[in-house]
Amino acid sequence: MTTVTLPHRLWRNTRYLTWLVSDTSKGLAGALFGFAIPLLALIVTNDPAQAGIIGAAGMVARLLMTLAGGVLADRHRRIALMLLGSLIGIVLAGAFTLLTLGDAMTFGTLLVIDVLLAARSGLFDVAGESAIKEIVPDDAMGRAQAANQGRDAALQLAGGPLGGLLLGFGGWAVGVVMTLCHAIAALTAWMLGRQARRAGVVDTGAADENTDDPDDLQRVVAEHAAATTDDLGFGAPTAAPTKPNAWAELREAFGWLLSRPDLGGVLLITTVVNLGFNAAITTVIYALQQDGHSELLIGTLSASIGAVMLVGAACAPLLVPRIKAGVLTIVGLSVAAVGVILLTTVTSPWAIAVVLGASVLLVPALNAGMMGYFMVATPTHLLGRANSAAGVLGMGAMPLAPLIAGFGLAWIGREWTLLLCAALCLASVALAVSNRALRALPVESRWAAHAKQFESA
């Protein structure tokens, strides 16, 4: 008799929905701060170069702390780390609010608060990103990542106008909303921990305790028998007691990642395109502010990009199961590169919105495919460190983006700075086309089988 396995019903997974609320609240706080800091820096210093220094310092802090965050995520309960990170976020957002109310914002205070908030993200966000593997099964990971892309697009859609509106009242208003967002993230992280405890010993987070899919339940029991996890189901498998060695654990993650031709080779491409495209967007934002456009208009421009990404995210669940992840990546990179080239020819805010919108249309599907495959291919016990290693390798050049934008505008002007960004994006396309492992990445249903062939004995 043939047994038909129904797809995992993602929106009936209560633990995924709780995780999504927590991660979304934290994401909105980050989106507001990411929007406000560059504009506050420009308002306070009136110098794109100094604003670029503040942005770069925050990115460096986040990258460095991401390494430590990966080790923590594999050593400790990931939900507990989500809760702790949100509580620290409440404290830092509250401090930001008080500084702005006290009219104490200077280059130095902005630099310090940006570094501290970025360090918090690096240290604790990896745990939240890694926890999803224990909540969502492999056969639904592409759809979960596509949903997350839609969520991110919605945050960008709301974050820009909301940030611009709040800045109209003052930086303190941004701080108040950030504090509230971190409070919601902390509450829902606490709820997620309670749900995991109620699930009992068979829970590894792959399906919620109310699941009615017997195949999910059988898979959960089998995975639990194969590897002992901590009592919440989100920590690393237990082993014989050994003295912790963070450097050795990080070397293991970097070594594993770089040894995988299906993953390691993609990181250079990610590094180059992240640098080029983000430097282009930062250049456009800095140029608009320096030309005298209001924060609300700049926020609306950001919202228009988010609206297009929301459309792209709605299409992603249809594209990821049907089109190879490698093909989606190459096409998405090509569209983004063409968009950056076209940015050199337009200066009107609405023309910029149209060009950037077209550039990011396929980004949600691209990200869903690449991130979904990464989550499926990476063993659970290594996921925190692998996430941090991939983040550092893929985003390692990102601190240069605000520096390219700030000093580029000051030294060579908008057009030449954007042409430099376009050259980086075109280089990423060339690297992607020539990468055989990237071109071979299959559709969602074949990710697990494709990844298995690269597993070492």
LOMI-846622 format. One line per field, with one value per residue (C-alpha): residue in three letters; x, y, z. Coordinates in Angstrom, 3 decimals, always signed. Layout:
! residues N
resn: c(ALA;...)
px: c(X;...)
py: c(Y;...)
pz: c(Z;...)
//
This chain:
! residues 457
resn: c(MET;THR;THR;VAL;THR;LEU;PRO;HIS;ARG;LEU;TRP;ARG;ASN;THR;ARG;TYR;LEU;THR;TRP;LEU;VAL;SER;ASP;THR;SER;LYS;GLY;LEU;ALA;GLY;ALA;LEU;PHE;GLY;PHE;ALA;ILE;PRO;LEU;LEU;ALA;LEU;ILE;VAL;THR;ASN;ASP;PRO;ALA;GLN;ALA;GLY;ILE;ILE;GLY;ALA;ALA;GLY;MET;VAL;ALA;ARG;LEU;LEU;MET;THR;LEU;ALA;GLY;GLY;VAL;LEU;ALA;ASP;ARG;HIS;ARG;ARG;ILE;ALA;LEU;MET;LEU;LEU;GLY;SER;LEU;ILE;GLY;ILE;VAL;LEU;ALA;GLY;ALA;PHE;THR;LEU;LEU;THR;LEU;GLY;ASP;ALA;MET;THR;PHE;GLY;THR;LEU;LEU;VAL;ILE;ASP;VAL;LEU;LEU;ALA;ALA;ARG;SER;GLY;LEU;PHE;ASP;VAL;ALA;GLY;GLU;SER;ALA;ILE;LYS;GLU;ILE;VAL;PRO;ASP;ASP;ALA;MET;GLY;ARG;ALA;GLN;ALA;ALA;ASN;GLN;GLY;ARG;ASP;ALA;ALA;LEU;GLN;LEU;ALA;GLY;GLY;PRO;LEU;GLY;GLY;LEU;LEU;LEU;GLY;PHE;GLY;GLY;TRP;ALA;VAL;GLY;VAL;VAL;MET;THR;LEU;CYS;HIS;ALA;ILE;ALA;ALA;LEU;THR;ALA;TRP;MET;LEU;GLY;ARG;GLN;ALA;ARG;ARG;ALA;GLY;VAL;VAL;ASP;THR;GLY;ALA;ALA;ASP;GLU;ASN;THR;ASP;ASP;PRO;ASP;ASP;LEU;GLN;ARG;VAL;VAL;ALA;GLU;HIS;ALA;ALA;ALA;THR;THR;ASP;ASP;LEU;GLY;PHE;GLY;ALA;PRO;THR;ALA;ALA;PRO;THR;LYS;PRO;ASN;ALA;TRP;ALA;GLU;LEU;ARG;GLU;ALA;PHE;GLY;TRP;LEU;LEU;SER;ARG;PRO;ASP;LEU;GLY;GLY;VAL;LEU;LEU;ILE;THR;THR;VAL;VAL;ASN;LEU;GLY;PHE;ASN;ALA;ALA;ILE;THR;THR;VAL;ILE;TYR;ALA;LEU;GLN;GLN;ASP;GLY;HIS;SER;GLU;LEU;LEU;ILE;GLY;THR;LEU;SER;ALA;SER;ILE;GLY;ALA;VAL;MET;LEU;VAL;GLY;ALA;ALA;CYS;ALA;PRO;LEU;LEU;VAL;PRO;ARG;ILE;LYS;ALA;GLY;VAL;LEU;THR;ILE;VAL;GLY;LEU;SER;VAL;ALA;ALA;VAL;GLY;VAL;ILE;LEU;LEU;THR;THR;VAL;THR;SER;PRO;TRP;ALA;ILE;ALA;VAL;VAL;LEU;GLY;ALA;SER;VAL;LEU;LEU;VAL;PRO;ALA;LEU;ASN;ALA;GLY;MET;MET;GLY;TYR;PHE;MET;VAL;ALA;THR;PRO;THR;HIS;LEU;LEU;GLY;ARG;ALA;ASN;SER;ALA;ALA;GLY;VAL;LEU;GLY;MET;GLY;ALA;MET;PRO;LEU;ALA;PRO;LEU;ILE;ALA;GLY;PHE;GLY;LEU;ALA;TRP;ILE;GLY;ARG;GLU;TRP;THR;LEU;LEU;LEU;CYS;ALA;ALA;LEU;CYS;LEU;ALA;SER;VAL;ALA;LEU;ALA;VAL;SER;ASN;ARG;ALA;LEU;ARG;ALA;LEU;PRO;VAL;GLU;SER;ARG;TRP;ALA;ALA;HIS;ALA;LYS;GLN;PHE;GLU;SER;ALA)
px: c(+0.000;+1.326;+1.472;+0.980;+2.916;+1.185;+3.327;+4.071;+1.402;+3.661;+0.911;-0.435;+2.958;+2.295;+5.934;+6.962;+4.321;+5.543;+9.137;+8.051;+6.416;+9.521;+11.912;+9.707;+9.517;+13.273;+13.588;+11.391;+13.571;+16.623;+14.974;+14.070;+17.546;+19.194;+17.093;+17.549;+21.280;+22.602;+20.192;+20.875;+24.601;+24.195;+21.984;+24.452;+27.709;+26.572;+29.456;+28.917;+32.419;+31.769;+28.396;+30.200;+32.633;+29.737;+28.057;+31.291;+32.108;+28.714;+29.125;+32.590;+31.233;+28.387;+30.679;+33.116;+30.399;+28.692;+31.612;+31.012;+27.269;+27.695;+29.608;+26.986;+24.164;+25.698;+26.619;+23.475;+19.703;+18.889;+15.525;+17.133;+19.653;+16.805;+15.215;+18.464;+19.239;+15.816;+16.213;+19.557;+17.874;+15.337;+18.158;+20.117;+17.040;+16.038;+19.505;+19.241;+15.889;+17.331;+20.344;+18.132;+15.760;+18.763;+20.005;+23.250;+23.624;+27.096;+29.436;+30.896;+27.624;+26.164;+29.287;+29.078;+25.350;+25.599;+28.477;+26.651;+23.379;+25.224;+27.241;+23.991;+22.658;+25.816;+25.918;+22.278;+20.642;+22.469;+20.572;+17.219;+18.260;+19.493;+16.449;+14.220;+15.879;+14.529;+11.028;+10.530;+11.207;+13.489;+10.672;+9.143;+12.361;+12.190;+8.636;+9.610;+12.513;+10.224;+7.785;+10.667;+11.608;+8.049;+8.286;+11.571;+10.004;+7.064;+9.481;+11.232;+7.888;+6.831;+10.251;+11.103;+7.938;+7.604;+11.223;+10.840;+7.632;+9.202;+12.306;+9.973;+9.114;+12.725;+15.160;+13.562;+10.409;+12.481;+13.961;+10.553;+9.235;+12.474;+12.111;+8.528;+9.587;+12.310;+9.794;+7.433;+10.353;+11.287;+7.725;+7.270;+10.709;+9.637;+6.402;+8.402;+10.459;+7.304;+5.929;+9.132;+9.043;+5.411;+6.330;+8.288;+11.278;+10.250;+10.399;+13.291;+11.391;+10.809;+7.024;+4.748;+3.168;-0.253;+0.870;-1.472;+0.990;+2.190;+5.194;+6.390;+5.983;+7.853;+10.678;+10.903;+11.114;+13.750;+15.870;+15.576;+16.791;+19.761;+20.969;+20.397;+19.564;+19.174;+15.922;+14.561;+15.579;+17.585;+21.062;+23.950;+23.910;+25.480;+28.775;+31.496;+32.481;+35.370;+36.866;+35.171;+37.468;+35.798;+38.595;+38.564;+34.791;+35.008;+37.782;+35.557;+32.727;+34.931;+36.673;+33.382;+31.916;+34.939;+35.208;+31.717;+31.861;+28.083;+28.373;+31.887;+32.266;+29.139;+30.468;+32.857;+29.987;+27.844;+30.605;+31.086;+27.402;+26.555;+29.304;+28.365;+24.598;+24.561;+27.167;+24.931;+21.839;+23.809;+25.209;+21.701;+20.415;+23.362;+23.017;+19.299;+19.844;+22.650;+20.405;+17.923;+15.205;+13.230;+13.588;+9.947;+10.553;+13.647;+11.608;+8.906;+11.559;+12.656;+9.011;+8.590;+11.529;+9.922;+6.647;+8.365;+10.199;+6.867;+5.590;+8.779;+8.346;+4.781;+6.147;+9.070;+7.047;+5.998;+9.507;+11.653;+9.940;+9.998;+13.229;+16.729;+18.260;+21.387;+19.390;+17.393;+20.627;+22.301;+19.213;+18.622;+22.243;+22.085;+18.927;+20.457;+23.639;+21.670;+19.686;+22.824;+24.086;+20.772;+21.011;+23.830;+21.362;+18.550;+18.437;+14.710;+13.571;+10.683;+12.852;+15.314;+12.428;+11.408;+14.961;+15.693;+12.310;+12.996;+16.468;+15.217;+12.203;+13.953;+15.994;+13.428;+13.391;+17.189;+17.548;+14.886;+16.659;+20.168;+19.243;+16.810;+19.417;+21.988;+19.650;+18.900;+22.555;+23.956;+23.851;+21.848;+24.722;+26.897;+24.259;+24.991;+28.694;+28.112;+25.647;+28.163;+30.989;+28.864;+27.863;+31.440;+32.681;+29.699;+29.353;+33.007;+33.358;+30.109;+31.788;+33.317;+29.870;+29.197;+32.842;+32.602;+29.389;+30.587;+34.097;+32.994;+30.454;+33.027;+35.870;+34.535;+30.819;+27.610;+27.941;+31.453;+30.678;+27.676;+29.759;+32.220;+29.306;+28.021;+31.441;+31.337;+27.851;+28.912;+31.916;+29.559;+27.522;+30.664;+31.725;+28.272;+28.102;+31.542;+30.756;+29.727;+28.619;+26.303;+24.813;+24.052;+21.936;+18.532;+14.894;+13.625;+12.430;+15.941;+17.934;+18.344;+19.458;+21.790;+23.402;+23.873;+26.325;+28.752;+28.726;+32.102;+32.358)
py: c(+0.000;+3.443;+6.033;+9.648;+12.108;+15.443;+18.592;+20.023;+22.597;+25.484;+27.834;+25.208;+24.915;+27.027;+27.040;+28.458;+31.166;+32.076;+32.150;+34.342;+36.924;+37.069;+37.348;+39.904;+42.149;+42.058;+42.661;+45.770;+47.197;+46.551;+48.043;+51.240;+51.635;+50.784;+53.487;+56.095;+55.844;+56.963;+59.900;+60.887;+60.703;+62.999;+65.384;+65.537;+65.700;+66.996;+64.918;+61.759;+60.533;+60.647;+58.974;+56.264;+55.734;+55.228;+52.739;+50.826;+50.587;+49.054;+46.497;+45.500;+45.043;+42.886;+40.691;+40.103;+39.294;+36.989;+34.595;+34.444;+34.229;+31.120;+29.340;+30.337;+29.122;+25.650;+25.414;+26.737;+26.740;+28.852;+30.028;+31.170;+33.160;+34.731;+35.827;+37.174;+39.088;+40.727;+41.753;+43.371;+45.045;+46.605;+48.085;+49.448;+50.855;+52.520;+54.054;+55.347;+56.948;+58.712;+59.991;+61.504;+63.018;+64.557;+66.082;+64.143;+62.848;+63.559;+61.728;+59.904;+58.850;+57.734;+55.667;+53.971;+53.192;+51.913;+49.593;+48.280;+47.573;+45.981;+43.825;+42.687;+41.612;+39.706;+37.924;+36.804;+36.881;+33.725;+31.752;+32.867;+32.162;+28.678;+27.778;+27.571;+24.324;+22.679;+24.023;+23.512;+20.200;+20.068;+19.642;+22.961;+24.939;+26.655;+27.815;+28.969;+30.987;+32.458;+33.470;+35.032;+36.979;+38.275;+39.274;+41.098;+42.915;+43.954;+45.271;+47.331;+48.493;+49.662;+50.521;+53.358;+55.466;+54.628;+55.551;+58.794;+59.645;+58.917;+60.941;+63.847;+63.809;+63.151;+60.299;+59.534;+58.301;+55.743;+54.591;+54.156;+51.969;+49.947;+49.300;+48.113;+45.805;+44.174;+43.708;+41.833;+39.746;+38.824;+37.844;+35.600;+34.015;+33.118;+31.643;+29.603;+28.128;+27.105;+25.465;+23.462;+22.270;+21.189;+19.188;+16.728;+14.536;+13.664;+17.324;+18.414;+21.425;+19.996;+19.921;+21.488;+19.526;+19.669;+18.190;+15.725;+14.597;+11.070;+11.306;+14.417;+12.641;+9.531;+11.686;+13.595;+10.362;+8.944;+12.093;+12.129;+8.541;+9.400;+12.401;+13.505;+17.175;+19.463;+19.656;+22.448;+20.773;+23.741;+23.148;+21.091;+17.295;+16.199;+14.362;+13.287;+16.285;+18.194;+21.575;+24.126;+25.584;+28.343;+28.671;+24.946;+25.024;+27.969;+26.277;+23.218;+25.346;+27.294;+24.093;+22.302;+25.215;+25.770;+22.031;+21.992;+22.923;+23.453;+26.113;+27.485;+28.642;+30.763;+32.895;+34.979;+35.779;+36.797;+39.006;+40.880;+41.458;+42.454;+45.050;+46.438;+46.574;+47.863;+50.497;+51.629;+51.922;+53.756;+56.128;+56.929;+57.563;+59.782;+61.730;+62.307;+63.585;+65.873;+67.235;+68.351;+65.697;+64.970;+61.903;+61.013;+61.047;+58.883;+56.530;+56.380;+55.480;+52.628;+51.566;+51.394;+48.986;+46.956;+46.864;+45.370;+42.864;+41.903;+41.092;+39.137;+37.286;+36.366;+34.840;+33.092;+30.075;+29.461;+29.845;+27.996;+24.578;+24.852;+26.611;+25.508;+27.538;+28.092;+29.527;+31.810;+33.093;+33.909;+35.630;+37.582;+38.785;+39.847;+41.902;+43.614;+44.475;+46.043;+48.063;+49.557;+50.559;+52.329;+54.211;+56.279;+57.730;+58.835;+61.365;+61.892;+60.083;+58.381;+57.303;+55.877;+54.035;+52.432;+51.336;+49.958;+48.240;+46.413;+45.516;+43.699;+41.897;+38.513;+38.999;+37.238;+34.134;+34.205;+34.455;+31.824;+29.370;+29.956;+30.231;+27.329;+25.046;+26.140;+25.257;+21.835;+21.053;+22.047;+19.571;+20.839;+20.632;+22.789;+25.252;+28.144;+28.213;+27.545;+30.443;+32.761;+31.548;+32.072;+35.491;+36.559;+35.196;+36.415;+39.797;+40.379;+43.276;+44.967;+47.498;+48.960;+49.796;+52.954;+53.951;+53.612;+55.643;+58.322;+58.886;+58.219;+61.047;+63.343;+62.534;+61.388;+62.200;+60.223;+58.924;+57.512;+55.983;+54.179;+53.016;+51.464;+49.710;+48.488;+47.042;+45.004;+43.695;+42.699;+40.883;+38.839;+37.843;+36.693;+34.650;+33.071;+32.067;+30.451;+28.543;+24.983;+24.070;+27.067;+26.307;+22.737;+23.674;+22.008;+22.770;+22.567;+18.937;+17.733;+19.808;+17.072;+14.465;+16.942;+17.973;+14.353;+13.637;+16.179;+14.704;+13.297;+9.932)
pz: c(+0.000;-0.908;+1.847;+0.857;+3.041;+3.358;+3.374;+6.798;+7.665;+8.580;+9.746;+12.172;+13.855;+16.955;+17.970;+14.596;+14.903;+18.399;+17.160;+14.242;+16.540;+18.733;+15.812;+14.055;+17.105;+17.454;+13.709;+13.845;+16.605;+14.451;+11.367;+13.213;+14.632;+11.306;+9.644;+12.382;+13.090;+9.645;+9.560;+13.174;+12.435;+9.445;+11.425;+14.330;+12.324;+8.918;+7.556;+5.426;+6.268;+10.041;+9.503;+7.555;+10.426;+12.869;+10.534;+9.911;+13.628;+14.338;+11.560;+12.795;+16.319;+15.041;+12.949;+15.798;+18.317;+15.810;+16.264;+20.006;+19.380;+17.258;+20.027;+22.597;+20.351;+20.128;+23.809;+25.460;+25.108;+22.124;+23.414;+26.666;+24.622;+22.634;+25.914;+27.351;+24.152;+24.214;+27.847;+27.051;+24.077;+26.452;+28.545;+25.564;+23.812;+27.067;+27.370;+23.799;+24.670;+27.706;+25.748;+23.082;+25.651;+27.390;+24.122;+24.614;+21.064;+19.706;+17.362;+20.366;+21.996;+18.669;+18.025;+21.437;+21.330;+17.761;+18.700;+21.786;+19.967;+17.047;+19.459;+21.108;+17.721;+16.884;+20.214;+20.411;+16.975;+15.860;+18.502;+17.100;+13.521;+14.478;+16.569;+13.497;+12.386;+15.536;+14.896;+11.150;+9.309;+6.283;+3.777;+4.872;+5.352;+1.967;+2.645;+6.142;+4.765;+2.101;+4.850;+6.747;+3.626;+3.454;+7.094;+6.431;+3.480;+5.633;+8.253;+5.616;+4.304;+7.765;+9.186;+6.802;+7.127;+10.816;+11.437;+9.475;+11.334;+14.730;+13.886;+13.161;+16.892;+17.874;+18.343;+21.718;+19.952;+18.033;+21.344;+22.980;+20.153;+20.096;+23.823;+23.334;+20.483;+22.587;+25.413;+23.068;+21.777;+25.363;+26.276;+23.235;+23.703;+27.253;+25.845;+23.321;+26.142;+27.988;+24.838;+24.443;+28.054;+27.692;+24.578;+26.737;+25.956;+22.393;+21.404;+19.215;+17.945;+14.485;+14.971;+17.528;+20.316;+18.647;+15.343;+13.721;+11.051;+12.009;+9.682;+11.529;+14.865;+13.676;+12.361;+15.636;+17.650;+15.300;+15.492;+19.257;+19.436;+17.240;+19.234;+22.821;+23.116;+26.103;+28.026;+25.835;+22.625;+21.383;+22.753;+21.486;+21.836;+25.106;+25.050;+27.428;+29.581;+28.058;+28.769;+26.471;+23.832;+21.861;+19.309;+18.586;+18.188;+15.789;+13.799;+13.481;+12.067;+9.649;+8.561;+7.961;+6.036;+3.810;+3.109;+1.602;-2.090;-2.088;+0.640;+0.990;-2.600;-2.395;+0.447;-1.665;-4.022;-1.055;+0.309;-2.957;-3.745;-0.152;-0.239;-3.652;-3.233;+0.349;-0.451;-3.336;-1.120;+1.576;-1.052;-2.272;+1.283;+2.198;-1.063;-0.552;+2.989;+1.876;-0.896;+1.751;+1.420;+4.595;+6.788;+6.060;+2.302;+2.699;+4.879;+2.225;-0.345;+1.914;+2.225;-1.530;-1.686;+1.079;-0.847;-3.886;-1.694;-0.154;-3.652;-4.282;-1.010;-1.962;-5.167;-3.432;-2.156;-5.764;-7.187;-4.641;-5.042;-8.865;-9.863;-8.944;-6.122;-8.237;-11.125;-8.821;-7.315;-10.619;-12.049;-8.832;-8.717;-12.356;-11.831;-8.779;-10.696;-13.559;-11.028;-9.463;-12.914;-13.611;-10.307;-11.806;-14.320;-11.958;-9.109;-8.472;-5.278;-7.094;-10.015;-7.484;-5.824;-9.131;-9.964;-6.508;-6.396;-9.649;-8.385;-5.281;-6.762;-6.843;-3.657;-1.382;-3.590;-3.842;-0.062;+0.622;-1.648;-0.326;+3.347;+3.170;+1.623;+4.199;+7.081;+5.609;+4.859;+8.263;+11.197;+14.159;+16.645;+14.372;+13.190;+15.560;+14.766;+11.059;+10.970;+12.586;+10.345;+7.241;+8.528;+9.102;+5.775;+3.773;+5.481;+6.321;+3.903;+4.939;+7.278;+4.141;+2.700;+4.759;+4.344;+0.555;+0.591;+3.013;+1.681;-1.903;-1.764;-0.163;-2.570;-5.968;-5.931;-6.248;-9.818;-9.512;-6.129;-7.615;-10.580;-8.125;-6.407;-9.789;-10.622;-7.394;-8.208;-11.726;-10.265;-8.061;-11.122;-12.933;-9.895;-9.628;-13.292;-13.080;-9.847;-10.771;-7.228;-7.117;-10.520;-9.369;-6.326;-6.907;-6.040;-2.448;-2.553;-3.464;-0.975;+1.642;-0.909;-2.637;+0.668;+1.744;-1.061;+0.413;+3.919;+4.918;+6.569)
//
